Amino acid sequence: MTRNGLYAVIAILLVAIVGFGIYTYQQKQAQPGIEVHMDSQGISVNGTGS
């Protein structure tokens, strides 16, 4: 394998790793959750899920 081919394989692997990292970060941010707020007016619960 030539050096240019090796550099191409390394570049493709790096792009795949970065893409997978971005994908998993977005999936983590989209997970459903619950927000609970307590203030002088009482307790409020907000669901961010489906």
PDB file of N, CA, C and O in Angstrom:
ATOM      1  N   MET A   1       0.859  -1.179   0.000  1.00  0.00           N
ATOM      2  CA  MET A   1       0.000   0.000   0.000  1.00  0.00           C
ATOM      3  C   MET A   1       0.902   1.238   0.000  1.00  0.00           C
ATOM      4  O   MET A   1       1.883   1.307   0.741  1.00  0.00           O
ATOM      5  N   THR A   2       0.559   2.195  -0.828  1.00  0.00           N
ATOM      6  CA  THR A   2       1.361   3.411  -0.893  1.00  0.00           C
ATOM      7  C   THR A   2       1.034   4.327   0.275  1.00  0.00           C
ATOM      8  O   THR A   2       0.057   4.125   0.996  1.00  0.00           O
ATOM      9  N   ARG A   3       1.861   5.321   0.438  1.00  0.00           N
ATOM     10  CA  ARG A   3       1.613   6.275   1.532  1.00  0.00           C
ATOM     11  C   ARG A   3       0.302   7.021   1.327  1.00  0.00           C
ATOM     12  O   ARG A   3      -0.431   7.261   2.286  1.00  0.00           O
ATOM     13  N   ASN A   4       0.002   7.388   0.086  1.00  0.00           N
ATOM     14  CA  ASN A   4      -1.246   8.108  -0.167  1.00  0.00           C
ATOM     15  C   ASN A   4      -2.453   7.245   0.182  1.00  0.00           C
ATOM     16  O   ASN A   4      -3.436   7.748   0.724  1.00  0.00           O
ATOM     17  N   GLY A   5      -2.388   5.963  -0.121  1.00  0.00           N
ATOM     18  CA  GLY A   5      -3.473   5.058   0.242  1.00  0.00           C
ATOM     19  C   GLY A   5      -3.619   4.935   1.742  1.00  0.00           C
ATOM     20  O   GLY A   5      -4.735   4.902   2.262  1.00  0.00           O
ATOM     21  N   LEU A   6      -2.493   4.866   2.443  1.00  0.00           N
ATOM     22  CA  LEU A   6      -2.522   4.784   3.898  1.00  0.00           C
ATOM     23  C   LEU A   6      -3.123   6.050   4.506  1.00  0.00           C
ATOM     24  O   LEU A   6      -3.916   5.981   5.445  1.00  0.00           O
ATOM     25  N   TYR A   7      -2.738   7.209   3.962  1.00  0.00           N
ATOM     26  CA  TYR A   7      -3.309   8.467   4.448  1.00  0.00           C
ATOM     27  C   TYR A   7      -4.808   8.527   4.182  1.00  0.00           C
ATOM     28  O   TYR A   7      -5.560   9.045   5.007  1.00  0.00           O
ATOM     29  N   ALA A   8      -5.243   8.013   3.060  1.00  0.00           N
ATOM     30  CA  ALA A   8      -6.674   8.000   2.746  1.00  0.00           C
ATOM     31  C   ALA A   8      -7.435   7.119   3.723  1.00  0.00           C
ATOM     32  O   ALA A   8      -8.517   7.492   4.176  1.00  0.00           O
ATOM     33  N   VAL A   9      -6.889   5.958   4.053  1.00  0.00           N
ATOM     34  CA  VAL A   9      -7.549   5.067   5.011  1.00  0.00           C
ATOM     35  C   VAL A   9      -7.619   5.715   6.383  1.00  0.00           C
ATOM     36  O   VAL A   9      -8.650   5.633   7.050  1.00  0.00           O
ATOM     37  N   ILE A  10      -6.557   6.349   6.811  1.00  0.00           N
ATOM     38  CA  ILE A  10      -6.546   7.031   8.110  1.00  0.00           C
ATOM     39  C   ILE A  10      -7.561   8.166   8.120  1.00  0.00           C
ATOM     40  O   ILE A  10      -8.275   8.340   9.107  1.00  0.00           O
ATOM     41  N   ALA A  11      -7.638   8.937   7.047  1.00  0.00           N
ATOM     42  CA  ALA A  11      -8.597  10.046   6.970  1.00  0.00           C
ATOM     43  C   ALA A  11     -10.026   9.526   7.025  1.00  0.00           C
ATOM     44  O   ALA A  11     -10.870  10.110   7.705  1.00  0.00           O
ATOM     45  N   ILE A  12     -10.307   8.438   6.319  1.00  0.00           N
ATOM     46  CA  ILE A  12     -11.661   7.866   6.332  1.00  0.00           C
ATOM     47  C   ILE A  12     -12.017   7.378   7.731  1.00  0.00           C
ATOM     48  O   ILE A  12     -13.142   7.583   8.187  1.00  0.00           O
ATOM     49  N   LEU A  13     -11.081   6.739   8.414  1.00  0.00           N
ATOM     50  CA  LEU A  13     -11.340   6.280   9.783  1.00  0.00           C
ATOM     51  C   LEU A  13     -11.590   7.442  10.731  1.00  0.00           C
ATOM     52  O   LEU A  13     -12.481   7.370  11.578  1.00  0.00           O
ATOM     53  N   LEU A  14     -10.819   8.509  10.598  1.00  0.00           N
ATOM     54  CA  LEU A  14     -11.028   9.686  11.453  1.00  0.00           C
ATOM     55  C   LEU A  14     -12.394  10.313  11.214  1.00  0.00           C
ATOM     56  O   LEU A  14     -13.082  10.687  12.164  1.00  0.00           O
ATOM     57  N   VAL A  15     -12.789  10.431   9.951  1.00  0.00           N
ATOM     58  CA  VAL A  15     -14.110  10.990   9.632  1.00  0.00           C
ATOM     59  C   VAL A  15     -15.204  10.109  10.208  1.00  0.00           C
ATOM     60  O   VAL A  15     -16.192  10.621  10.734  1.00  0.00           O
ATOM     61  N   ALA A  16     -15.049   8.793  10.120  1.00  0.00           N
ATOM     62  CA  ALA A  16     -16.047   7.879  10.676  1.00  0.00           C
ATOM     63  C   ALA A  16     -16.131   8.004  12.192  1.00  0.00           C
ATOM     64  O   ALA A  16     -17.226   7.983  12.754  1.00  0.00           O
ATOM     65  N   ILE A  17     -14.991   8.133  12.859  1.00  0.00           N
ATOM     66  CA  ILE A  17     -14.986   8.265  14.318  1.00  0.00           C
ATOM     67  C   ILE A  17     -15.645   9.575  14.756  1.00  0.00           C
ATOM     68  O   ILE A  17     -16.438   9.592  15.697  1.00  0.00           O
ATOM     69  N   VAL A  18     -15.314  10.666  14.070  1.00  0.00           N
ATOM     70  CA  VAL A  18     -15.917  11.955  14.406  1.00  0.00           C
ATOM     71  C   VAL A  18     -17.425  11.925  14.134  1.00  0.00           C
ATOM     72  O   VAL A  18     -18.212  12.424  14.939  1.00  0.00           O
ATOM     73  N   GLY A  19     -17.820  11.348  13.017  1.00  0.00           N
ATOM     74  CA  GLY A  19     -19.244  11.239  12.698  1.00  0.00           C
ATOM     75  C   GLY A  19     -19.996  10.424  13.729  1.00  0.00           C
ATOM     76  O   GLY A  19     -21.099  10.793  14.132  1.00  0.00           O
ATOM     77  N   PHE A  20     -19.410   9.319  14.156  1.00  0.00           N
ATOM     78  CA  PHE A  20     -20.051   8.495  15.176  1.00  0.00           C
ATOM     79  C   PHE A  20     -20.153   9.238  16.503  1.00  0.00           C
ATOM     80  O   PHE A  20     -21.152   9.107  17.212  1.00  0.00           O
ATOM     81  N   GLY A  21     -19.133  10.013  16.844  1.00  0.00           N
ATOM     82  CA  GLY A  21     -19.172  10.806  18.071  1.00  0.00           C
ATOM     83  C   GLY A  21     -20.268  11.853  18.043  1.00  0.00           C
ATOM     84  O   GLY A  21     -20.967  12.053  19.037  1.00  0.00           O
ATOM     85  N   ILE A  22     -20.421  12.519  16.913  1.00  0.00           N
ATOM     86  CA  ILE A  22     -21.483  13.520  16.773  1.00  0.00           C
ATOM     87  C   ILE A  22     -22.850  12.858  16.862  1.00  0.00           C
ATOM     88  O   ILE A  22     -23.756  13.374  17.517  1.00  0.00           O
ATOM     89  N   TYR A  23     -22.996  11.717  16.205  1.00  0.00           N
ATOM     90  CA  TYR A  23     -24.268  10.988  16.231  1.00  0.00           C
ATOM     91  C   TYR A  23     -24.639  10.577  17.662  1.00  0.00           C
ATOM     92  O   TYR A  23     -25.779  10.773  18.082  1.00  0.00           O
ATOM     93  N   THR A  24     -23.690  10.013  18.409  1.00  0.00           N
ATOM     94  CA  THR A  24     -23.992   9.578  19.769  1.00  0.00           C
ATOM     95  C   THR A  24     -24.275  10.765  20.683  1.00  0.00           C
ATOM     96  O   THR A  24     -25.106  10.656  21.585  1.00  0.00           O
ATOM     97  N   TYR A  25     -23.603  11.896  20.471  1.00  0.00           N
ATOM     98  CA  TYR A  25     -23.875  13.088  21.271  1.00  0.00           C
ATOM     99  C   TYR A  25     -25.301  13.577  21.032  1.00  0.00           C
ATOM    100  O   TYR A  25     -26.005  13.927  21.979  1.00  0.00           O
ATOM    101  N   GLN A  26     -25.727  13.603  19.775  1.00  0.00           N
ATOM    102  CA  GLN A  26     -27.083  14.051  19.462  1.00  0.00           C
ATOM    103  C   GLN A  26     -28.120  13.096  20.032  1.00  0.00           C
ATOM    104  O   GLN A  26     -29.167  13.538  20.505  1.00  0.00           O
ATOM    105  N   GLN A  27     -27.851  11.795  19.998  1.00  0.00           N
ATOM    106  CA  GLN A  27     -28.777  10.830  20.569  1.00  0.00           C
ATOM    107  C   GLN A  27     -28.873  10.992  22.080  1.00  0.00           C
ATOM    108  O   GLN A  27     -29.952  10.845  22.654  1.00  0.00           O
ATOM    109  N   LYS A  28     -27.766  11.290  22.719  1.00  0.00           N
ATOM    110  CA  LYS A  28     -27.762  11.504  24.164  1.00  0.00           C
ATOM    111  C   LYS A  28     -28.582  12.739  24.535  1.00  0.00           C
ATOM    112  O   LYS A  28     -29.303  12.738  25.533  1.00  0.00           O
ATOM    113  N   GLN A  29     -28.468  13.787  23.728  1.00  0.00           N
ATOM    114  CA  GLN A  29     -29.214  15.016  23.992  1.00  0.00           C
ATOM    115  C   GLN A  29     -30.703  14.839  23.756  1.00  0.00           C
ATOM    116  O   GLN A  29     -31.495  15.556  24.366  1.00  0.00           O
ATOM    117  N   ALA A  30     -31.114  13.929  22.908  1.00  0.00           N
ATOM    118  CA  ALA A  30     -32.515  13.747  22.553  1.00  0.00           C
ATOM    119  C   ALA A  30     -33.250  12.794  23.494  1.00  0.00           C
ATOM    120  O   ALA A  30     -34.445  12.560  23.312  1.00  0.00           O
ATOM    121  N   GLN A  31     -32.569  12.244  24.486  1.00  0.00           N
ATOM    122  CA  GLN A  31     -33.216  11.298  25.390  1.00  0.00           C
ATOM    123  C   GLN A  31     -34.280  12.013  26.215  1.00  0.00           C
ATOM    124  O   GLN A  31     -34.102  13.162  26.619  1.00  0.00           O
ATOM    125  N   PRO A  32     -35.386  11.317  26.458  1.00  0.00           N
ATOM    126  CA  PRO A  32     -36.436  11.923  27.281  1.00  0.00           C
ATOM    127  C   PRO A  32     -35.968  12.108  28.723  1.00  0.00           C
ATOM    128  O   PRO A  32     -35.131  11.362  29.231  1.00  0.00           O
ATOM    129  N   GLY A  33     -36.526  13.105  29.348  1.00  0.00           N
ATOM    130  CA  GLY A  33     -36.166  13.376  30.731  1.00  0.00           C
ATOM    131  C   GLY A  33     -37.278  14.122  31.446  1.00  0.00           C
ATOM    132  O   GLY A  33     -38.298  14.464  30.848  1.00  0.00           O
ATOM    133  N   ILE A  34     -37.077  14.362  32.697  1.00  0.00           N
ATOM    134  CA  ILE A  34     -38.055  15.081  33.523  1.00  0.00           C
ATOM    135  C   ILE A  34     -37.331  16.220  34.224  1.00  0.00           C
ATOM    136  O   ILE A  34     -36.245  16.047  34.776  1.00  0.00           O
ATOM    137  N   GLU A  35     -37.959  17.383  34.188  1.00  0.00           N
ATOM    138  CA  GLU A  35     -37.428  18.541  34.899  1.00  0.00           C
ATOM    139  C   GLU A  35     -38.363  18.864  36.053  1.00  0.00           C
ATOM    140  O   GLU A  35     -39.573  18.984  35.863  1.00  0.00           O
ATOM    141  N   VAL A  36     -37.807  19.003  37.243  1.00  0.00           N
ATOM    142  CA  VAL A  36     -38.580  19.335  38.434  1.00  0.00           C
ATOM    143  C   VAL A  36     -38.079  20.673  38.946  1.00  0.00           C
ATOM    144  O   VAL A  36     -36.889  20.839  39.214  1.00  0.00           O
ATOM    145  N   HIS A  37     -38.997  21.634  39.081  1.00  0.00           N
ATOM    146  CA  HIS A  37     -38.646  22.964  39.593  1.00  0.00           C
ATOM    147  C   HIS A  37     -39.440  23.225  40.862  1.00  0.00           C
ATOM    148  O   HIS A  37     -40.640  22.960  40.934  1.00  0.00           O
ATOM    149  N   MET A  38     -38.738  23.754  41.863  1.00  0.00           N
ATOM    150  CA  MET A  38     -39.380  24.099  43.110  1.00  0.00           C
ATOM    151  C   MET A  38     -39.106  25.573  43.388  1.00  0.00           C
ATOM    152  O   MET A  38     -37.950  25.991  43.459  1.00  0.00           O
ATOM    153  N   ASP A  39     -40.181  26.367  43.547  1.00  0.00           N
ATOM    154  CA  ASP A  39     -40.021  27.791  43.835  1.00  0.00           C
ATOM    155  C   ASP A  39     -41.119  28.231  44.788  1.00  0.00           C
ATOM    156  O   ASP A  39     -41.793  27.401  45.398  1.00  0.00           O
ATOM    157  N   SER A  40     -41.295  29.519  44.912  1.00  0.00           N
ATOM    158  CA  SER A  40     -42.274  30.045  45.871  1.00  0.00           C
ATOM    159  C   SER A  40     -43.712  29.716  45.478  1.00  0.00           C
ATOM    160  O   SER A  40     -44.606  29.768  46.323  1.00  0.00           O
ATOM    161  N   GLN A  41     -43.948  29.380  44.217  1.00  0.00           N
ATOM    162  CA  GLN A  41     -45.300  29.032  43.765  1.00  0.00           C
ATOM    163  C   GLN A  41     -45.587  27.544  43.891  1.00  0.00           C
ATOM    164  O   GLN A  41     -46.709  27.113  43.627  1.00  0.00           O
ATOM    165  N   GLY A  42     -44.604  26.754  44.287  1.00  0.00           N
ATOM    166  CA  GLY A  42     -44.811  25.323  44.462  1.00  0.00           C
ATOM    167  C   GLY A  42     -43.850  24.524  43.606  1.00  0.00           C
ATOM    168  O   GLY A  42     -42.763  24.980  43.252  1.00  0.00           O
ATOM    169  N   ILE A  43     -44.282  23.332  43.291  1.00  0.00           N
ATOM    170  CA  ILE A  43     -43.457  22.413  42.511  1.00  0.00           C
ATOM    171  C   ILE A  43     -44.063  22.276  41.120  1.00  0.00           C
ATOM    172  O   ILE A  43     -45.276  22.120  40.977  1.00  0.00           O
ATOM    173  N   SER A  44     -43.215  22.334  40.099  1.00  0.00           N
ATOM    174  CA  SER A  44     -43.676  22.082  38.734  1.00  0.00           C
ATOM    175  C   SER A  44     -42.811  20.988  38.121  1.00  0.00           C
ATOM    176  O   SER A  44     -41.597  20.946  38.319  1.00  0.00           O
ATOM    177  N   VAL A  45     -43.470  20.099  37.365  1.00  0.00           N
ATOM    178  CA  VAL A  45     -42.787  18.991  36.720  1.00  0.00           C
ATOM    179  C   VAL A  45     -43.019  19.098  35.222  1.00  0.00           C
ATOM    180  O   VAL A  45     -44.161  19.148  34.768  1.00  0.00           O
ATOM    181  N   ASN A  46     -41.936  19.134  34.456  1.00  0.00           N
ATOM    182  CA  ASN A  46     -42.023  19.200  33.005  1.00  0.00           C
ATOM    183  C   ASN A  46     -41.385  17.961  32.417  1.00  0.00           C
ATOM    184  O   ASN A  46     -40.219  17.673  32.687  1.00  0.00           O
ATOM    185  N   GLY A  47     -42.137  17.226  31.617  1.00  0.00           N
ATOM    186  CA  GLY A  47     -41.593  16.054  30.936  1.00  0.00           C
ATOM    187  C   GLY A  47     -41.114  16.447  29.569  1.00  0.00           C
ATOM    188  O   GLY A  47     -41.806  17.162  28.844  1.00  0.00           O
ATOM    189  N   THR A  48     -39.925  15.984  29.205  1.00  0.00           N
ATOM    190  CA  THR A  48     -39.387  16.279  27.877  1.00  0.00           C
ATOM    191  C   THR A  48     -39.380  15.031  27.011  1.00  0.00           C
ATOM    192  O   THR A  48     -38.725  15.002  25.969  1.00  0.00           O
ATOM    193  N   GLY A  49     -40.098  14.007  27.430  1.00  0.00           N
ATOM    194  CA  GLY A  49     -40.118  12.753  26.681  1.00  0.00           C
ATOM    195  C   GLY A  49     -41.306  12.670  25.747  1.00  0.00           C
ATOM    196  O   GLY A  49     -41.985  13.659  25.473  1.00  0.00           O
ATOM    197  N   SER A  50     -41.537  11.453  25.265  1.00  0.00           N
ATOM    198  CA  SER A  50     -42.615  11.240  24.298  1.00  0.00           C
ATOM    199  C   SER A  50     -43.953  11.094  24.981  1.00  0.00           C
ATOM    200  O   SER A  50     -44.970  10.908  24.312  1.00  0.00           O
TER     201      SER A  50
END
